[in-house]
Amino acid sequence: MADPIVIIDYDAGNLRSVQRACAEVGARAVISNDPVRVKAAARIIFPGVGAAGSAMASLRRNGLAEALSGAVGDGTPVLGICLGLQISLRHSEENDTQTLGLIPGQTRRFRLDRPELKIPHMGWNEVRPVRPHPLLDGIEAGDEFYFVHAYYPAPEDQACVYAHTTYENDFAAAVGRNNYFGVQFHPEKSGRVGLSLLDRFTRWDGQC
Amino acid sequence: MLSKRLIACLDVRDGKLAKSVRFVNTKDIGDPVEKAREYYADGLDELVFYDITASSDKRAIMLDVVEAVAKEVFIPLSVGGGVRSVADATDLRLAGAEKINVNSAAVARPALIAECAEAIGNQNVVLSMDIRQVPESAACPSGYEIVINGGRTPMGIDGLAWALEGEGLGAGELVVNAIDADGTRDGYELKLTAMIAEAVRIPVIASGGAGRPEHLKEALTTGKADAALVASMVHYGDYRVSELKRWLHREGVKMRMSW
C-alpha cells in the first residue's frame, strides 16, 4: 500500500523536524530515499537545506530526481520546502547547477549591496499571498513565517508566484503549478501558521 | 521586512532549568520543557538551551530534553553547552535542535566551526562568544577579550578578531555574550554588540544584561543586533514574552506580532 506522505531523504539536512510537524497535525509521514516508494506515495514533501549542487547530485545518484519528476507528472500533490523549492526550478546560481525544471525559472543569490542586510536572510518575515491557493487559505495580513536562505526562487511566469516576501526586494515566497507547490520558508519551524499550512497540505487534492 | 527576534535562553543542568548571576551561584528554577511550551504559546521567536551540566552523562539527559521540546515546540531550537565534535552536533540535531552553538571548544580548536558548518550547514552553526571588557592591548586591540569555561578563563584573544575569524570559518550567526553584564539586569553591552554587528555580515544576537524592555530596544537599535536574548527577565515571571514583544512593537521595533 502507498505511504500517505513520503518525505524525500537525499542527504539535504535534518528531515525529522518536518516529520515531527506532520505528526503534530495528525499525519503519518515516512522519511525515505527509495525511488519506488517516492513514486508510489499519496503525497510527497520535498524539503532540504544545503547546497544545490550536492543536493542535485544526490537526487540523480539515487534515482530520486526521476521518481519525483514522475510523481509530479502523475498528479501527486508535492510540497517543496526551501532548497526543495529552489531545485524545482530549472537552474540555480548556487554552484551553477542544472536543477529539476518542474517550474521554468531560476534560483538567484541575494546581492545585498546594503551592508545592514545580513546573509542569510534569517528569521521571521511576512508572507503576502498575491493570488488564492488552497494551501495559503487562512493566512492573514501580518502572518510571518521562518526563513533561512541566501538564494531565492525567481520563476519566469508570474502566474506561478502565489506569495511575496520583502527582503532586499520582493521575492517569490511561494511558487506553484498544478499539483506542485513550493515555499521558501520553513512551515515546520513557523509555529501555528506553519503547522496550519502543513495541515492543509495533508488534505490537499492537488487542485488549485 | 525581516522582524527582529526575541530569543529566550534556558540554562539546563541535570535536565532542570537553572539561572546564574555572572555565571556563578546557579540555582534551579523549573522544568525546561514546561517553560519552552509556555514561551512558545506566548509568541517566542526562538529558543536556546544551554547545557551547564557538569556530570559525564550530561549528553543523554540533554538529548531527552531536546527531544521532548522538539515534539511540541515548532520554532527554531538552538542548543549549546559542551559541543566538542561534529558527532555532538549531529546527535543534538537528530534529537530536534535546528542550530548548534559552539563556544569554548571552538576557541580551543577553531576548526570545529568549519567541521560543523560542513556537516550541518553554515546557517545552523552559531558561534557563541563570552566576552569581557579589558584595557586595549596588543593582544586585544578592540578592548574586549574572549573568556571560556563559563567566564572563568581569560584567553588573551581579541573579541572582535574572534568574531571575524568565526564568520570566516563558516559560523552562520554570532551570540555576543557580555560577561560583565551577564545576570546584572543593567542592560546589554551596546558598544561591544554594535562593534561586532557592524563588522560582520551574519546575524548577531545580543546577550547578557537584559533587565528592562528598554534594554531590548537599545540592543536592537543602537546595538545593531538582529536578535535579543533574554533569560531571567522572563524566567522569574517579571515579564511575559508577549508583553515584551508588544512593547517593542509599540516602540517601533519590527517584531512578529501574530502567533
Interface residues (C-beta under 8 A of the other chain):
Chain A: G13 N14 R16 S17 R20 A21 A23 E24 V49 G50 L112 P115 K118 I119 P120 H121 M122 G123 W124 N125 E126 E140 G142 D143 E144 Y146 F147 V148 T166 Y167 E188 K189 S190 G191 R192 V193 G194 L195
Chain B: M1 L2 S3 K4 R5 Y40 D45 A70 K71 E72 F74 I75 P76 R93 L94 G96 E98 I120 G121 Q123 N124 G172 E173 R201 I202 P203 D226 A227 R256 M257 S258 W259
